[in-house]
Amino acid sequence: MTTHCYPYPLPAVAVDLVVLSADPDDLGLEVLLVERGRPPHAGRRALPGGFVDVGGGYRPGVPQGEDLEDAARRELREETGLDLAGAGARLLSAGAVGTPGRDPRGRVVSVLYAALVPSEFRGRVAGGDDARRAAFERLGAARDLAFDHDALLDRVLGAVAARVVLDARTLAPLFESGPREQLALLYDPLARRLAGAPPFGRWLARQVEDGALLPTATGFRLAR
């Protein structure tokens, strides 16, 4: 059997998630945060996430752990109790970050994901595993987070904004139908994060023209 030797250090691999929802009263965007229960940064708020199970790592002939998306779903369930499959939400890939020094425990590369969940799931989260608590908080109040999570949040929101501008179906978990004013409340805070995003009226006309949104008697609904 061929063996392999890697004479250089290997980084740890982690996943971090930006999970968004909307307050049903005013459709203000909220993000799911946890309070860390262990060092480093115990007691500080952070995005949910954690290390990927790599099994036997690079040793040949042994299991190599879990897929990245599986790790993201598992960490979210363990830390917040939120099951994305049960919420009818899908994961959006949002890139990766591996800046040296971002984690005091050593070199960590994080794969980033985003998800948008229906409003009714906002009250169904609770802290678990190494998270003392979990709750959705107003997007504007999500600052001074642990590690580099302020920057990660901004980066992922930019990726989500790009998906929204390209395809209204990204917003599907946040609304099933709604008048023009409700859609604007969801669109505007995301579009502001993307240079060159069209004004809401132009975006809306394009979504109707492309068949992503269908006019109704009271507003619009997503095409199936």
C-alpha positions as CSV (number, residue, x, y, z in Angstrom):
1,M,0.0,0.0,0.0
2,T,1.3,3.4,-0.9
3,T,1.8,5.8,2.0
4,H,2.1,9.5,1.9
5,C,4.1,11.9,4.1
6,Y,3.2,15.6,4.3
7,P,6.2,17.4,5.9
8,Y,4.3,20.6,6.4
9,P,1.6,21.6,8.9
10,L,-2.0,21.3,7.9
11,P,-4.6,23.9,8.9
12,A,-7.8,23.1,10.7
13,V,-11.0,23.4,8.7
14,A,-14.1,25.1,10.1
15,V,-17.6,26.2,8.9
16,D,-19.3,29.5,9.8
17,L,-22.9,30.3,9.0
18,V,-24.9,33.5,8.5
19,V,-28.5,32.6,9.1
20,L,-31.0,35.4,8.3
21,S,-34.7,35.8,9.0
22,A,-37.2,38.6,9.1
23,D,-39.3,40.1,11.9
24,P,-42.9,39.5,10.8
25,D,-44.0,42.8,12.2
26,D,-41.8,45.1,10.1
27,L,-39.7,42.6,8.0
28,G,-36.5,43.9,9.5
29,L,-33.7,41.6,8.8
30,E,-32.2,39.6,11.7
31,V,-29.2,37.3,12.0
32,L,-28.8,34.2,14.2
33,L,-26.0,34.7,16.8
34,V,-24.7,32.5,19.6
35,E,-23.0,33.3,22.9
36,R,-19.8,31.4,23.2
37,G,-19.5,29.2,26.3
38,R,-15.8,28.2,25.9
39,P,-12.5,30.0,25.3
40,P,-11.4,31.7,23.2
41,H,-13.8,34.6,23.5
42,A,-16.1,33.0,26.0
43,G,-19.2,35.1,26.7
44,R,-19.0,37.0,23.4
45,R,-21.4,36.7,20.5
46,A,-20.4,34.9,17.4
47,L,-21.8,33.4,14.2
48,P,-22.7,29.7,14.7
49,G,-20.2,27.2,13.4
50,G,-17.3,25.0,14.3
51,F,-14.7,22.5,13.2
52,V,-15.2,20.0,10.4
53,D,-14.8,16.3,11.5
54,V,-11.9,15.1,9.3
55,G,-11.8,11.6,10.6
56,G,-8.4,10.1,10.0
57,G,-7.3,13.1,8.1
58,Y,-4.7,12.4,5.4
59,R,-3.8,8.9,6.6
60,P,-4.6,6.5,3.8
61,G,-7.2,3.7,4.4
62,V,-9.1,5.5,7.1
63,P,-12.5,7.4,7.1
64,Q,-12.0,11.1,6.2
65,G,-14.9,12.5,8.2
66,E,-17.8,14.6,6.9
67,D,-18.7,16.7,3.9
68,L,-18.5,20.5,4.4
69,E,-22.3,21.1,4.0
70,D,-23.0,18.2,6.5
71,A,-20.6,19.9,9.0
72,A,-22.4,23.2,8.6
73,R,-25.8,21.6,9.1
74,R,-24.5,19.6,12.1
75,E,-22.9,22.6,13.8
76,L,-26.0,24.7,13.4
77,R,-28.2,21.9,14.9
78,E,-25.8,21.4,17.8
79,E,-25.4,25.1,18.7
80,T,-28.8,26.5,18.0
81,G,-31.3,23.5,17.6
82,L,-32.2,24.8,14.1
83,D,-32.6,22.1,11.4
84,L,-32.4,23.7,8.0
85,A,-34.1,20.8,6.3
86,G,-37.1,21.2,8.7
87,A,-37.1,24.9,8.1
88,G,-37.3,24.4,4.3
89,A,-34.1,26.4,3.9
90,R,-31.1,25.8,1.6
91,L,-27.5,26.6,2.2
92,L,-25.9,29.2,0.0
93,S,-22.2,28.9,-0.5
94,A,-20.4,32.2,0.4
95,G,-16.7,31.4,-0.1
96,A,-13.9,30.8,2.4
97,V,-11.5,32.8,4.5
98,G,-8.1,31.8,5.9
99,T,-6.4,35.0,7.0
100,P,-3.4,34.2,9.3
101,G,-4.1,35.1,12.9
102,R,-7.8,35.0,12.7
103,D,-8.1,32.3,15.4
104,P,-5.7,32.3,18.4
105,R,-5.8,28.5,18.5
106,G,-3.9,28.2,15.3
107,R,-4.3,28.3,11.5
108,V,-8.0,27.9,10.7
109,V,-9.6,28.0,7.3
110,S,-13.4,28.6,7.4
111,V,-15.9,27.8,4.7
112,L,-18.7,30.3,4.8
113,Y,-22.4,29.5,4.3
114,A,-25.6,31.5,4.3
115,A,-29.2,30.5,4.9
116,L,-32.6,32.3,5.0
117,V,-35.3,30.8,7.2
118,P,-39.0,31.6,7.6
119,S,-40.0,34.0,10.4
120,E,-41.7,31.4,12.5
121,F,-38.4,29.7,13.2
122,R,-37.0,32.8,14.9
123,G,-38.4,31.6,18.3
124,R,-37.4,28.0,18.0
125,V,-33.6,28.4,18.6
126,A,-31.8,27.7,21.8
127,G,-28.1,27.4,22.8
128,G,-26.5,24.0,22.9
129,D,-23.2,22.2,22.8
130,D,-20.5,25.0,23.3
131,A,-23.0,27.8,22.9
132,R,-24.6,29.3,26.1
133,R,-27.5,30.8,24.2
134,A,-28.7,31.4,20.6
135,A,-31.1,34.1,19.3
136,F,-31.9,36.1,16.3
137,E,-30.8,39.7,16.6
138,R,-31.4,42.8,14.5
139,L,-28.8,43.0,11.7
140,G,-27.7,46.5,12.7
141,A,-27.0,45.4,16.3
142,A,-24.8,42.5,15.2
143,R,-21.4,44.1,15.9
144,D,-18.3,43.5,18.0
145,L,-18.5,39.8,17.4
146,A,-15.9,37.3,18.3
147,F,-12.9,36.4,16.1
148,D,-13.3,38.1,12.7
149,H,-17.0,37.5,12.5
150,D,-17.9,41.2,11.9
151,A,-16.0,40.9,8.6
152,L,-17.4,37.5,7.8
153,L,-20.9,38.8,8.3
154,D,-20.3,41.7,5.9
155,R,-18.7,39.3,3.4
156,V,-21.6,36.8,3.5
157,L,-24.2,39.5,3.3
158,G,-22.6,40.7,0.1
159,A,-22.8,37.2,-1.3
160,V,-26.5,37.0,-0.3
161,A,-27.1,40.4,-1.8
162,A,-25.6,39.3,-5.1
163,R,-27.9,36.2,-5.2
164,V,-31.0,38.3,-4.4
165,V,-30.2,40.7,-7.2
166,L,-29.8,37.8,-9.6
167,D,-32.8,35.8,-8.5
168,A,-35.7,36.6,-6.3
169,R,-36.0,33.0,-5.3
170,T,-33.2,33.5,-2.8
171,L,-35.8,35.4,-0.7
172,A,-38.3,32.5,-0.9
173,P,-38.0,31.4,2.7
174,L,-38.6,35.0,3.9
175,F,-41.9,35.6,2.2
176,E,-44.6,33.7,0.3
177,S,-46.5,36.7,-0.9
178,G,-46.5,40.4,-0.1
179,P,-47.2,43.9,-1.5
180,R,-44.6,46.0,-3.1
181,E,-43.7,47.8,0.2
182,Q,-42.9,44.5,2.0
183,L,-40.6,43.3,-0.8
184,A,-38.8,46.6,-0.8
185,L,-38.1,46.3,3.0
186,L,-36.5,42.9,2.3
187,Y,-34.6,44.0,-0.8
188,D,-33.2,47.4,0.2
189,P,-30.9,46.4,3.1
190,L,-29.3,43.7,1.0
191,A,-29.0,45.7,-2.2
192,R,-27.2,48.5,-0.3
193,R,-24.4,46.0,0.3
194,L,-23.8,45.4,-3.4
195,A,-22.2,48.0,-5.7
196,G,-24.3,48.5,-8.8
197,A,-27.5,46.9,-7.5
198,P,-30.4,48.3,-9.4
199,P,-33.1,50.4,-7.6
200,F,-35.9,48.3,-6.2
201,G,-38.4,49.3,-8.9
202,R,-36.1,48.3,-11.7
203,W,-35.2,45.0,-9.9
204,L,-38.9,44.2,-9.4
205,A,-39.8,44.8,-13.0
206,R,-36.9,42.5,-14.1
207,Q,-38.1,39.7,-11.7
208,V,-41.6,39.9,-13.2
209,E,-40.3,40.0,-16.7
210,D,-38.1,37.0,-16.0
211,G,-41.0,35.1,-14.5
212,A,-39.5,34.8,-11.0
213,L,-42.3,36.9,-9.4
214,L,-45.9,36.9,-10.5
215,P,-48.3,39.8,-9.9
216,T,-51.4,39.0,-7.7
217,A,-54.4,41.0,-6.6
218,T,-52.6,42.2,-3.5
219,G,-48.9,42.2,-4.5
220,F,-46.6,39.5,-5.8
221,R,-45.9,35.9,-5.3
222,L,-43.0,33.7,-6.1
223,A,-43.3,31.6,-9.3
224,R,-43.2,27.8,-8.6
